[in-house]
Amino acid sequence: MNITVLGGGLVGSAIVKDLAGDPAFSVTVVDANPATLQRLVAEAQVRSVAADLNALSNFGELLADADLVVCAVPGFMGFATLQKIIAAGKHVVDISFFPEDPFLLDELAQQRGVTAVVDCGVAPGLGNIVFGDLARRLDHIERYECYVGGLPQTRRWPFEYKAVFSPVDVLEEYTRPARYVEYGREVVQPALSEVELRDFPQIGTLEAFNTDGLRTLARTMNVPFMKEKTLRYPGHANLMRVFRESGFLATTPVEVDGALVTPIRLTAKLLFDQWRLQPGEHDLTVLQLVVAGVEHGRAVHYIYDLVDRFDVATGVTSMARTTGYTCTSVARLVAAGNFRRVGICPPEYVGLAPGCADAVLADLAVRGIHFSITVES
């Protein structure tokens, strides 16, 4: 089967190498950066195509031989890229985390007979798959809470943070309004709001704050209380609020010495080197899911805890592992015909399909990514 991966960045490269290691797949990677392509061709048995995806209006020729597409482009170009993939009639698994409503493309996907799994990373993504599986198995769910963060293992002043995917995508999470569900109604709050401290045994105390991670769950799951919060080391949210309120995360260009500059682009550029993992620096991913409901007539709490760390043996970051390998696992389900739903499919739909969540968790376990599961009455 021919799989084309659009984007060979921090997470896309992990996806490419994981799929290329499967003898069932022939992998092509598309990226605008020749150095990225050269590196991936040297590290894995893949074909490469240099292309500026923003400049392509029609993906028909680019994807002519593809049986399945994985979209791993930055969020700001994700929606338009996904639209072109679907218009080309190709099944797709997408991790681009764009701000637009993916269901705007549902009619097009239905018309083209395309399976389009969106938001297929760690959270949204893996958390949604587990949530969907529990929704299928439990009598009733009253509450869903998701706490997630990618962090450096070593805290360094002033940010105590490293971006293990596109810094622009991180900064956009700090500006996009956050939605959650309370008493069955959607509530909108500013990003970086409602900061709370939470303790994690293997990590210590982290702060959790609102970001727009609930996304499709507010539409697809009839659960009266749902929220998702991002995890960082304490103090990060206040610092980012200073950036935002001072205009450094604005998307409207401002004039500087006669030139128009977009503040968030400049900020991302300045922060990129400071937020990049340096040689010898390692990251970790923390994910906690809390689901309260009724099972076989009794009240239960399911608590899923995951702590994943940088893979020293392969040099793959934890965020690339937890995001990329969730994506490749779902790509295998679609490629094998084990998930066939047509249209826009957020990852909770994958969890709702019998056997799919078990397959994803088993796939991740082979790669050393494990949940600790606690069930409380």
C-alpha positions in Angstrom: 0.0 0.0 0.0 1.3 3.5 -0.9 1.2 6.0 1.9 2.0 9.7 1.3 3.0 11.8 4.4 2.6 15.5 3.9 5.1 17.2 6.2 8.4 15.9 7.6 8.8 18.1 10.7 9.3 17.2 14.3 6.3 14.8 14.4 6.0 14.1 10.7 9.5 12.6 10.6 8.6 10.1 13.4 5.4 9.1 11.4 7.4 8.7 8.2 10.0 6.4 9.9 7.5 4.3 11.8 5.4 3.7 8.6 8.5 3.0 6.5 9.5 0.3 8.9 6.4 -1.7 8.0 6.9 -4.0 5.0 3.3 -3.6 4.1 3.8 0.1 3.1 5.7 2.1 0.5 6.1 5.6 1.9 6.5 8.9 0.2 7.2 12.1 2.2 6.4 15.6 0.8 8.0 18.7 2.3 9.2 22.1 1.1 12.5 21.8 2.9 15.2 19.9 0.8 17.3 19.3 3.9 14.4 17.6 5.7 13.8 15.3 2.8 17.5 14.5 2.5 17.7 13.6 6.1 14.6 11.3 6.0 15.8 9.6 2.8 19.1 8.8 4.6 17.3 7.5 7.7 14.5 5.4 6.2 13.5 3.7 3.0 11.2 6.4 1.6 10.7 8.4 -1.6 10.8 12.1 -1.3 9.0 14.9 -3.2 9.9 18.6 -2.7 6.8 20.7 -2.9 5.3 23.8 -1.4 1.8 22.6 -0.4 0.5 26.1 -0.1 1.2 26.8 -3.7 -0.6 23.7 -5.0 -4.3 24.3 -5.8 -4.9 20.7 -6.9 -3.4 17.6 -5.2 -4.6 15.2 -7.9 -1.2 14.7 -9.5 0.8 14.8 -6.2 -1.4 12.1 -4.6 -2.2 10.1 -7.7 -0.5 6.9 -6.5 -1.4 7.3 -2.8 -3.8 4.8 -1.2 -3.7 6.7 2.1 -2.5 10.2 3.1 -1.1 11.3 6.5 -1.4 15.1 6.9 1.3 16.5 9.3 1.5 20.1 8.2 1.4 23.1 10.6 -2.0 24.1 11.9 -2.3 27.4 10.0 -2.4 25.5 6.7 -4.1 22.3 7.9 -7.7 23.0 6.9 -6.9 24.0 3.4 -4.6 21.1 3.0 -7.1 18.6 4.3 -9.7 20.0 1.9 -7.5 19.4 -1.0 -6.7 15.9 0.1 -10.4 15.0 0.4 -11.2 16.7 -3.0 -8.6 14.4 -4.5 -10.6 11.4 -3.1 -7.9 10.1 -0.8 -8.4 8.6 2.7 -6.5 10.6 5.2 -5.4 10.7 8.9 -4.6 14.2 10.0 -2.7 15.6 13.0 -2.5 19.3 11.8 -4.7 20.6 14.7 -6.2 23.5 12.7 -8.5 26.1 14.3 -11.4 25.7 11.8 -14.3 23.3 12.3 -13.4 20.0 10.5 -17.1 19.1 10.0 -17.3 21.9 7.4 -15.6 19.3 5.2 -17.9 16.4 6.1 -20.2 16.9 3.1 -17.3 16.9 0.7 -15.8 13.8 2.4 -19.2 12.0 2.1 -19.5 12.9 -1.5 -16.0 11.6 -2.3 -16.4 8.4 -0.1 -13.4 9.4 2.0 -12.5 8.4 5.5 -10.9 11.5 7.1 -9.7 11.0 10.7 -8.9 14.4 12.1 -7.1 15.6 15.3 -5.4 12.2 15.5 -2.5 13.1 18.0 -2.2 12.6 21.7 -4.9 15.0 23.0 -7.0 15.5 21.0 -6.4 12.1 19.6 -5.4 9.3 22.0 -7.5 10.7 24.8 -10.6 10.8 22.5 -10.1 7.2 21.4 -10.1 6.1 25.1 -13.1 8.3 25.8 -15.0 6.8 22.8 -14.2 3.3 23.9 -15.5 4.0 27.5 -18.6 5.6 26.1 -19.3 2.5 24.1 -18.8 0.2 27.2 -20.2 2.2 30.1 -24.0 2.6 30.8 -23.6 6.3 31.2 -20.8 8.9 31.4 -21.3 12.0 33.6 -17.8 13.6 33.4 -14.7 13.6 31.2 -11.5 15.5 32.1 -8.3 15.5 30.2 -5.0 16.9 31.4 -2.1 16.9 28.9 1.2 18.5 28.4 4.6 18.1 26.7 7.4 19.3 28.9 11.2 19.4 29.1 12.6 16.9 31.6 14.9 19.6 32.9 13.4 23.0 33.8 15.4 26.0 32.6 14.6 29.7 33.2 12.8 31.8 31.9 10.2 29.6 30.1 10.7 26.2 31.6 9.3 24.9 28.4 10.5 23.4 25.1 8.3 23.2 21.9 8.5 19.7 20.6 6.2 20.6 17.7 5.7 23.9 15.7 6.1 26.9 18.0 3.4 28.8 16.0 0.9 26.1 16.8 1.8 26.3 20.5 1.4 30.1 20.6 -2.0 29.8 18.7 -3.2 27.5 21.5 -2.5 30.4 23.9 -4.8 32.8 21.9 -7.6 30.6 20.7 -10.7 30.8 23.0 -11.1 27.6 25.0 -14.4 25.7 25.0 -15.6 23.2 27.6 -19.0 21.7 28.6 -20.7 22.4 32.0 -24.2 21.2 32.9 -24.6 20.1 29.3 -23.9 23.6 27.9 -20.9 24.9 26.0 -18.8 27.5 28.0 -16.2 29.7 26.3 -13.3 31.0 28.3 -10.0 32.7 27.3 -7.0 30.4 26.8 -4.6 30.3 29.7 -7.5 30.9 32.2 -8.6 29.0 35.3 -5.1 27.9 36.3 -5.1 25.1 38.9 -2.2 23.1 40.4 -2.2 19.3 40.1 0.2 16.7 41.5 1.6 13.8 39.5 3.6 11.2 41.4 6.4 10.7 38.9 6.7 14.4 37.9 5.6 16.7 40.8 3.3 19.7 40.8 2.2 21.0 37.4 -0.2 23.8 36.5 -3.3 23.1 34.3 -5.1 25.8 32.3 -7.7 26.1 29.7 -6.9 25.7 26.0 -9.1 24.7 23.1 -8.5 20.9 23.3 -12.0 19.7 23.7 -12.8 20.5 20.1 -15.1 18.0 18.4 -16.1 16.3 21.7 -18.4 19.2 22.5 -20.4 18.2 19.4 -20.1 14.4 19.2 -20.4 13.3 22.9 -23.5 13.8 24.9 -21.8 14.2 28.3 -22.8 17.0 30.7 -19.3 17.8 32.0 -16.3 17.8 29.8 -13.0 19.8 29.9 -9.5 19.6 28.6 -6.6 21.5 30.2 -2.9 21.9 29.1 -0.2 21.1 31.6 3.0 23.1 32.2 5.4 23.8 35.0 4.0 26.4 37.4 4.4 30.0 36.3 4.3 29.4 32.5 0.6 30.5 32.0 1.2 33.9 33.7 4.3 34.5 31.5 2.4 33.7 28.3 -0.5 35.9 29.4 1.9 38.8 29.6 3.0 38.0 26.0 -0.5 37.8 24.8 -1.8 40.9 26.5 1.2 42.9 25.3 0.4 42.1 21.7 3.2 39.7 20.9 0.8 36.9 20.0 -1.5 39.1 17.7 -2.2 38.0 14.2 -2.8 41.5 12.8 0.3 42.9 11.1 1.8 46.1 12.6 4.1 48.5 10.8 7.7 48.6 12.0 10.1 51.0 10.2 7.9 50.9 7.1 7.5 47.1 7.0 4.5 45.1 8.0 5.3 42.5 10.7 2.9 39.9 12.1 3.6 39.8 15.8 2.9 36.1 16.4 5.2 35.1 13.5 8.0 37.3 14.9 7.5 35.9 18.4 7.6 32.3 17.2 10.8 33.1 15.2 12.5 34.6 18.3 11.4 31.8 20.6 12.1 28.9 18.2 15.8 28.5 19.1 15.1 29.1 22.8 12.3 26.5 22.7 14.2 23.9 20.6 15.5 20.8 22.5 19.2 21.2 22.5 21.6 18.2 22.2 21.4 16.2 25.4 18.0 17.7 26.4 15.0 15.4 26.7 11.2 15.8 26.9 8.3 14.0 28.5 4.6 13.8 27.9 2.0 13.7 30.7 -1.6 12.6 30.0 -4.3 12.0 32.6 -7.9 11.1 31.7 -10.6 11.0 34.3 -14.0 9.5 33.3 -16.8 9.3 35.8 -19.9 7.3 35.0 -22.0 4.2 35.6 -21.0 0.7 34.7 -23.2 -2.3 35.2 -25.4 -0.2 37.5 -22.6 1.1 39.8 -20.8 4.4 39.9 -17.2 4.2 38.7 -14.2 6.4 38.1 -11.8 5.4 35.4 -8.4 7.1 35.6 -5.9 6.7 32.8 -2.3 7.9 33.5 0.4 8.1 31.0 4.0 9.4 31.5 6.2 8.9 28.4 9.8 10.0 28.0 12.2 10.8 25.3 13.5 7.6 23.6 17.3 7.9 23.9 17.9 4.8 21.7 16.1 6.3 18.7 16.4 10.0 19.4 12.6 10.4 19.0 11.0 12.9 21.3 8.2 11.8 23.6 5.7 14.2 21.9 6.6 12.7 18.5 6.1 9.2 19.9 2.8 9.8 21.6 1.4 11.9 18.8 3.0 10.3 15.8 2.5 6.7 16.9 -1.2 7.3 17.7 -1.5 8.6 14.2 0.4 5.7 12.6 -1.7 3.2 14.6 -4.9 4.7 13.3 -3.4 4.8 9.8 -2.9 1.1 10.0 -6.5 0.6 11.0 -7.7 2.6 8.0 -5.2 0.9 5.6 -6.4 -2.6 6.8 -10.0 -1.6 6.4 -10.7 -2.1 10.1 -12.0 1.5 10.4 -14.2 2.3 7.4 -16.5 5.1 8.5 -16.9 7.7 5.7 -16.8 11.4 6.3 -15.1 13.6 8.9 -14.1 11.2 11.7 -12.8 12.7 15.0 -10.8 10.2 17.0 -13.7 9.5 19.4 -15.4 7.8 16.4 -12.4 5.4 16.3 -12.9 4.6 20.0 -16.6 4.0 19.4 -15.8 1.3 16.8 -15.5 -2.1 18.5 -11.9 -3.4 18.8 -10.2 -0.2 17.4 -9.2 1.3 20.8 -7.7 -2.1 21.9 -5.7 -2.2 18.6 -4.4 1.3 19.1 -3.4 0.7 22.8 -1.7 -2.6 21.8 0.2 -0.9 19.0 1.4 1.8 21.4 2.4 -0.7 24.0 4.7 -2.4 21.5 6.4 1.0 21.2 6.8 1.4 24.9 3.8 3.7 25.5 1.6 2.4 28.3 -1.3 3.7 30.3 -1.7 2.9 34.0 -5.4 2.4 34.6 -7.2 2.8 37.9 -10.8 1.9 38.4 -12.5 3.3 41.5 -16.0 2.6 42.8 
